[in-house]
Amino acid sequence: MTSQKNTTLKRAAIYIRVSTDGQTVENQRLELEQAAERAGWVIVAVYDDNGVSGAKSREQRDAFDRLCKEATRRKFDVVMSWSVDRLGRSLQDLIGFLSELHAVGVDLYLHQQGIDTTTPAGKAMFQMMGVFAEFERAMIQERVKAGLNRAKAQGKTLGRPKVTGKVENAVLAARAQGTGKRKIARQLGVGVSTVNRIIAEAA
C-alpha cells in the first residue's frame, strides 16, 4: 500500500531568492517546506539565488537558470516559490516562464498568492497567460502611440529625415552617368536604401 502511494507523490522543487545579502531566504524555505509537507509532496531540489535581483535576466540568475533547464528535463513535477515577484519583475519574463512550465507539464505553487496549478482551480491560471501577454502587448502599443502623438504635437519630425533636393539631384546625375548605387551612396554620405528610393521615385 505504501509503495503505491509513493509512486504518486509529486516531486517538488523550491525556488527561493532575496535581492540583498542583508535579507534571508530561510523564512521562505521554511514556509515552502511546510506547504510541501501539507500537500504530501517530496522536495527533490532547492534552487537558491541569494542576493540576486529579480530584475536580472535568467542567464544572470544561476539557480533560476538551472531550475528552468531541469524543469524541461522533468526532474520534478511542481515548482514552489514564496511569491510571484521572487520569480522575476517582468511580466513578459514571467509569462514566458509559466508557458515553459506548462509546455512540459510542470505545475506551479505560489505561496503568497495562493496559486496552485496542481488543482483544477489553479489550472485556470495557465489559461490566463495568453490574456496577460495580449494585455502587455496592447499596453506597449498604446505607449508607443501616445509617444508618437506627443512628438507630433510638439512639432517633431517623425521617421527618417528627408534628404535635400540637392542630394536627390546629385544621386540622379551620378546614376545617369552610370555610377553604381553603392558608390553614389558612399560619395554622398547617404544609405544605399536612400539612393534606391530616390531612383525609384524618379522612375
C-alpha positions in Angstrom: 0.0 0.0 0.0 2.8 2.3 0.9 4.8 1.7 -2.3 1.7 2.5 -4.4 1.3 5.8 -2.5 4.9 6.7 -3.1 4.7 6.3 -6.8 2.0 9.0 -6.9 4.0 11.5 -4.8 4.7 14.8 -6.6 8.3 15.8 -6.7 8.7 19.5 -5.7 11.5 22.0 -6.5 11.7 25.0 -4.3 13.0 28.3 -5.7 14.0 31.0 -3.2 15.5 34.4 -3.8 16.3 37.6 -1.9 17.7 40.8 -3.5 20.3 41.7 -1.0 22.8 39.8 1.2 21.2 41.5 4.3 18.0 39.6 3.7 17.5 35.9 4.4 15.8 33.1 2.4 15.3 30.9 5.4 11.8 32.1 6.2 10.8 31.4 2.5 12.4 27.9 2.7 10.6 27.0 5.9 7.2 28.1 4.8 7.5 26.3 1.5 8.8 23.1 3.2 5.7 23.2 5.4 3.4 23.7 2.4 5.0 20.8 0.6 4.5 18.6 3.7 0.8 19.5 3.9 0.3 18.7 0.2 2.2 15.4 0.5 4.9 16.5 -1.9 8.5 15.4 -1.6 11.2 18.1 -2.1 13.8 16.9 -4.5 15.7 20.2 -5.1 16.2 23.7 -3.7 17.3 26.5 -6.0 18.7 29.5 -4.1 19.5 32.9 -5.7 20.6 34.6 -2.5 21.4 38.3 -3.0 20.3 38.4 -6.7 17.9 40.9 -8.0 14.7 39.7 -9.7 15.3 42.4 -12.4 18.3 40.4 -13.7 17.9 38.2 -16.7 17.6 34.4 -16.5 21.2 34.0 -17.5 22.3 36.3 -14.7 20.5 34.2 -12.1 22.4 30.9 -11.9 19.9 29.0 -9.7 16.9 30.2 -11.7 18.6 29.2 -15.0 19.3 25.7 -13.6 15.7 25.5 -12.5 14.4 26.2 -15.9 16.7 23.7 -17.6 15.9 20.9 -15.2 12.1 21.7 -15.4 12.3 20.9 -19.2 14.0 17.6 -18.2 11.1 16.8 -15.8 13.4 16.5 -12.8 10.4 17.5 -10.7 6.6 17.9 -11.1 5.9 21.2 -9.4 7.9 24.4 -8.8 7.3 26.1 -5.5 8.1 29.8 -4.8 7.3 32.2 -1.9 5.8 34.8 -4.2 5.4 35.7 -7.9 7.9 38.5 -7.5 10.6 36.0 -6.5 10.4 34.6 -10.0 11.0 38.0 -11.7 10.0 41.6 -12.1 9.0 41.5 -15.8 5.5 40.3 -16.8 6.9 39.2 -20.2 9.6 37.0 -18.5 7.1 35.6 -16.0 4.6 34.6 -18.8 7.5 33.0 -20.7 8.5 31.0 -17.6 4.9 29.9 -16.9 4.4 28.9 -20.6 7.6 26.9 -20.4 6.4 25.0 -17.3 3.0 24.4 -18.8 4.5 23.1 -22.0 6.5 20.4 -20.2 3.7 19.6 -17.7 5.3 21.1 -14.6 2.9 22.8 -12.1 3.5 25.9 -10.1 2.8 26.8 -6.5 3.0 30.4 -5.3 2.6 30.6 -1.5 1.7 34.3 -1.1 -0.8 34.4 -3.9 -2.4 31.1 -3.0 -1.9 29.8 -6.5 -1.5 26.0 -7.0 -1.9 24.7 -10.6 -2.0 21.1 -9.4 -5.6 21.9 -8.5 -8.4 22.4 -11.1 -9.0 26.0 -10.0 -5.3 26.7 -10.2 -5.0 25.4 -13.7 -7.2 28.3 -14.8 -4.2 30.5 -14.3 -2.4 28.9 -17.2 -5.4 29.7 -19.4 -5.0 33.4 -18.4 -1.4 33.6 -19.6 -2.4 34.4 -23.1 -4.7 37.2 -21.8 -1.8 38.7 -19.8 0.5 38.6 -22.8 -2.1 40.2 -25.0 -2.7 42.9 -22.4 1.0 43.7 -22.2 1.3 44.0 -26.0 -1.7 46.3 -26.0 -0.1 48.5 -23.3 3.2 48.7 -25.2 1.3 49.7 -28.4 -0.7 52.3 -26.5 2.5 53.8 -25.0 4.2 53.9 -28.5 1.1 55.6 -30.0 1.0 58.1 -27.1 4.7 58.9 -27.6 4.2 59.5 -31.3 1.2 61.7 -30.8 3.1 63.7 -28.2 6.1 64.1 -30.6 3.8 65.3 -33.4 2.0 67.8 -31.0 5.5 69.2 -30.1 6.2 69.6 -33.8 8.9 67.0 -34.0 9.6 65.3 -37.3 9.0 61.5 -37.2 10.7 58.9 -39.2 13.9 59.2 -41.2 15.0 62.7 -42.1 14.3 63.6 -45.8 17.3 64.3 -48.0 17.6 67.7 -49.6 16.7 68.4 -53.3 20.4 68.9 -53.9 21.3 65.4 -52.8 18.4 63.9 -54.9 19.7 65.7 -58.0 23.2 64.6 -57.3 22.0 61.0 -57.0 20.1 61.1 -60.3 23.0 62.9 -62.1 25.5 60.3 -60.9 23.2 57.5 -61.8 22.7 58.9 -65.3 26.5 58.7 -65.7 26.4 55.0 -64.9 27.8 55.3 -61.4 26.9 52.3 -59.2 24.4 52.8 -56.3 26.9 51.8 -53.6 29.5 54.3 -54.9 26.9 57.1 -55.1 25.8 56.4 -51.5 29.4 56.4 -50.4 30.2 59.6 -52.2 27.2 61.5 -50.9 27.2 60.1 -47.4 23.8 58.5 -47.6 22.5 55.0 -47.3 22.1 52.7 -50.3 18.4 52.4 -49.4 18.1 56.2 -49.8 19.7 56.0 -53.2 17.3 53.2 -54.2 14.3 55.2 -53.0 15.3 58.4 -54.9 15.9 56.4 -58.1 12.6 54.5 -57.8 10.6 57.7 -57.1 12.2 59.4 -60.2 11.4 56.5 -62.5 
